[in-house]
Amino acid sequence: MTSRLLTESLGSPDYDGIRAALRHDTSAEVLAVRGLSVRAAVVPLFRRDEAGALRQAVRIEAGPGLTLRLGDAEESTDDAGRATLLVPAVDAPRRLTLEVRDGAGLVGAAPLDVTPQRKWSVFVVHHSHLDIGYTDTQGTVLRHHLDYLDAALRLSRETDGRPDDARFRWSVESSLPALRWLATRPADQVAEFVDRTRGGNIEVTAFPMQLHTEACSIDELYRQLRFVADLRDRHGIGVRSAMHTDIPGAVVGVVDALNAAGVRYLAAAHNWAGRSVPYITGGDKLGRPFRWRAPSGRELIVWFTDTPHGMAYMEGNTVGLVDGYDLAEDLLPRYLSSLADRPYPYGPGTFGWYAAPGQVGADKAPDVLDAVHLRVQGAHADNAGPSIMPADIALRWNATWEYPRLRTATNADFFEHVEEHHYDRLQVHEGDWTDWWADGLGSGARPLGHVRRAQNVLRTAETLHSLAGAEAEGLDDAYDKAALFDEHTWGAANPWEDAEEGGDSGGLQWTRKSAVGYQSYDDALDLLQAGARRFGATLGPAPDALASFAVLNPGGAARTDAVRAFLPRDVVPVDVPVTLLDARTGEPLPHHEEEVDPDEWPTRPIGRHLEVVVPDVPGMGRVRLDVVRGENPAPEPVDLGRDGVIENEYYRVTYDLAEGHLASVFDKAAGRELVNADAAAGFGQYVYDRYATAPHFNHMSGHMLVHDKTLLGDRALGRHAAVVRCERTAVGERLIVELTGKGVDWIRTTLDLHAGVPRLDLRFQLGKQPTATKEAVFFAFPFAAGGPPAAWELTGGVGGTGVPSVPGSAEHMRPIRHWVAFEDPDLTVAWATLEAPLVQFGSIHMPYAPFPPTTDDEPATVYSWALNNIWDTNFPSQQQGETTFRYAVASAAGGLPGRRLGALAAAGLTDPFVATLTTGTEPAPPAAAFASVDDPDVHVTSIGRDGADLVVRLRSLSAAPVETTLTVPGMRGATVDSGLGRDAAQAPVRDGAATVRLPACGIVAVTVKGNL
């Protein structure tokens, strides 16, 4: 008896309730008499009679044992009290009379309007959503997906003799299992698989895994699409479409990246999971399908589905397409009717969707096409295998009904139909499709920071190897590790558990997940070290020097910046005073030394670190520094006292020790204060929020609705700082303070102003305490700017306050790449981040839908959302340990576009100078530029190698198309492509320079031929 009290958890979908609501919402009571309620539904279900005339269906729900008559149609209800009456199909509404009789005669009669119905084409796309983890450990999941491909071949073979619409078809949603399958199965099976793809039975789609695309660098995103060419070239498998599943959003760079791979179709499935409310940010205006256009002008045709369309990516499951014919025949016509008549086919209560009052459906128009893309999985679960049931249902359905027509289809089949029949009717939308789940990135802040460092180091490492004339072996593998971390499954269904298998294997899954993130960074550093040594070996030291360093600027623009170089004891003894000379001028450059004492660090290379500011290093170029004997040892640091003030030629910075934040950042050249002293939080202030929600309940955060600050349990600030060090060295001034705050054992803040460098560098290190409490950490940056940010960097694009985005994008937070810029007539200000991508502008928002603000709006305040513990599933349930967050601030006289200053401010974080000893035989020239462009909005992002040729990658930040001159010494010929080697075109070359055209915010790769 007491077992009836037990219920499913909040994380369990209620299919019975969803289906019952669909039946109720698509029918209306037409008769109520003598305790009998009769409900009717006019549904888009058609059959031809013996004379070939088309008749349409009216579904009736009444009591059992009744006789129903409607027009010339008559049927008896079954044991469940249901019947389907077929009346002549109508082109305009027609009123008929419904008569209900029992054994005693007429029970009652009522008018019933029969309305025209669409003649639907239903494309049933059978796939398995790949969660690399979540339902089981990562390796187990991937092995199962290879088993699914074995089964897909068998099922495809079994249905060869069927009508085309009812053959088994399988769409490989994520190509990684297919790539592994093709590499491990016998040749005859591989040949059959390839034949099945060519015959249209199996489709492999473009993305190897389902990515949090906003976590990817643009290089990483493009490299994950290199497999498209591999499938085409190695196996003859054409890739026509992509699927993006579960994650409610994608970056604008996806449009150009897929186009570069030759893919123009994207099926997106957005799982709201209660954390998405796109209908309050314009999503009610987003039609299905639509054309998604990048600033470049390239487009994707996008079909999207989401939670209120039927469990996000299980619409077919929800209407019974894996349960059996009878359930599908009951539910599918009702679903199609709801698509045609209502904003959403399902109302609130569908898994993960609990809309706020007054917001349900908003003004969303019903679907307008008579074709629908309907995903189905072999079971009601992620990582489900293939099933013959959808094909069996299609076989029986099409033999029974004229319309709707069911076609078991591959993903691309649907898009080809849309492009042929409906292309000109589709809405066109531009910009970023900001992900509502991006807040999950903050739940693994430490490994995420390592991956973001790796993404930048890998560009530099590849450049160094390429300039040394070698391939960067292992580069793709390191990028793939970063992508495996950025794959959307960050942990088990119940991440707080630590079982050995299943959805409770949270400990094992996060161990592997975080390890691959850390490994990507470690591999990147290995590649960087090897590349630097190779590069150094191509250059010789000055003949009269003790040693020489080559200092490489891997960024796209010339700049002055600090570099740290290691001088081994076996090259120059540590007791020999040295001076560093700029080989271009012969002038000494002040430097600071830090000796590696063997008594303190016996396990590390012995020598000294030399820190020096090198002026005017060309973008993607190098200078030589010569080490010569000095007259005196390098000067010791000068103690600046405990006032908390540091400065250089450009800025004076004052730290408020009592309040724990920067009180002032004064731009000396502009005579302007950069800090808004009246803001709610101080500049660089540590803000710690705790929320009054319970942990360890699956999907709890997805079912929370808040409209005020009620669930903000506590907010605390870091205060009462103590100066650890405040000093001046030969390369600038540094302030280090430590303070305490909730949620951490300690907070250490380091501020650097390097001599001659127009940038303030900030580093925050936290000793994070582990807790399952729902929490968040922010660093506040209130700027004294005239309004909201003008621009911010995205993966593959630039966003901004006035820049379009896809309707329904998240607006309370922004996952950026590295920089944000403010513009006013007198001053441009830029803020940059390295490890932490999440920002909120103007206010800190509650982390529960609909995400209300908790402070008054301050348009020019950037809140860096450094870490959080909001999610109850998939993401780790707590984080701990020493974690570092680095930022930079820069300003310039008004008129400098924010995009340019933003890139410059970020360069010190993303493209630090690299110094390596020159160990070759021929003395290196004092300076060199390896690749340069003449447009300040175009950047050389990296240099790769294709055999004997260099591949120079360019990125434009301009909102308009640009033409630039690319200069590479020794260049004799060049071809230009959109980033993945396809459709390369010749570029005119003259005197080592090529004319290159880039689309707005575009990316191109220039393959350079010549004596390189």
PyMOL commands that set and color helices and strands:
alter all, ss='L'
color gray80, all
select helices_A, chain A and resi 2-5+15-25+138-158+164-166+175-184+187-198+213-215+218-223+226-235+253-260+278-280+283-285+307-309+315-318+325-341+389-400+411-425+438-467+475-486+502-504+506-537+700-703+898-910
alter helices_A, ss='H'
color red, helices_A
select strands_A, chain A and resi 28-33+36-48+54-61+67-70+73-76+82-88+94-102+105-114+121-126+170-172+202-204+241-246+265-270+290-293+299-306+371-376+405-409+427-430+547-553+559-568+578-582+588-589+591-596+607-617+621-629+638-639+645-647+651-656+661-667+672-673+685-691+712-717+719-729+732-740+744-754+760-768+775-782+791-794+797-799+814-815+819-823+827-833+838-841+861-868+881-893+914-917+927-929+932-933+938-946+949-956+962-967+971-977+985-986+989-990+993-998+1003-1010
alter strands_A, ss='S'
color yellow, strands_A
deselect
rebuild
show_as cartoon
